[in-house]
Amino acid sequence: MTGRLGVLVRGVRQFSTTTKLYGGGHGRPGCPGENLPFDLNAGKVKLTMIMTLFFGVGLGAPWLVVMWSFIKGK
């Protein structure tokens, strides 16, 4: 590949490897919990409620979709 396309491909490849090397650009690389969408330093009760809501939506959504499809099918 030569020309502008080659320069573009090379730039994208270098950017992606740099991002992987430095942990995706999220804070300190390798620090546990840095890539979570909520703060781990919150109080125990608040963290428990946030994590229950966060994981409950993701794990409960398929069940709600199946229930909705069964009810709708009648």
C-alpha positions in Angstrom: 0.0 0.0 0.0 1.4 3.3 -1.0 0.2 6.8 -1.0 -2.5 8.2 1.4 -4.1 4.9 2.1 -0.9 3.4 3.3 -0.2 6.4 5.6 -3.8 6.1 7.0 -3.5 2.4 7.6 -0.1 2.8 9.3 -1.4 5.6 11.5 -4.4 3.6 12.6 -2.2 0.5 13.3 0.2 2.6 15.4 -2.6 4.2 17.4 -4.3 0.9 18.2 -1.0 -0.7 19.4 -0.2 2.4 21.5 -3.6 2.3 23.1 -3.3 -1.4 24.0 0.2 -0.8 25.3 -0.9 1.9 27.7 -4.1 0.3 28.9 -6.6 2.0 26.6 -6.1 5.5 27.9 -8.1 4.9 31.2 -6.0 6.2 34.1 -3.1 4.1 35.4 -2.6 0.9 33.4 -3.0 -2.3 35.3 -4.8 -0.7 38.3 -7.8 -2.9 39.3 -11.2 -1.2 38.9 -10.0 1.7 36.7 -12.2 0.7 33.8 -15.5 0.3 35.8 -18.2 2.9 35.2 -18.7 3.6 39.0 -16.5 4.6 41.9 -15.1 1.8 44.1 -14.3 4.2 46.9 -18.0 4.9 47.6 -19.6 3.6 50.9 -20.4 0.0 51.2 -24.2 0.5 51.0 -24.0 2.9 48.0 -21.5 0.6 46.2 -23.8 -2.4 46.8 -26.8 -0.6 45.4 -24.9 0.7 42.3 -23.4 -2.8 41.6 -26.8 -4.5 42.1 -28.5 -2.0 39.7 -25.6 -2.2 37.2 -25.3 -6.0 37.0 -29.1 -6.6 37.6 -30.0 -4.6 34.5 -27.5 -6.6 32.4 -28.5 -10.0 33.7 -32.2 -9.3 34.0 -32.8 -7.7 30.6 -32.9 -11.0 28.7 -35.4 -12.5 31.1 -37.6 -9.5 30.8 -37.5 -9.6 27.0 -38.4 -13.3 27.0 -41.3 -12.7 29.4 -42.5 -9.8 27.2 -42.4 -11.9 24.1 -44.4 -14.7 25.8 -47.1 -12.2 27.0 -47.2 -10.5 23.6 -47.6 -13.8 21.7 -50.9 -14.7 23.3 
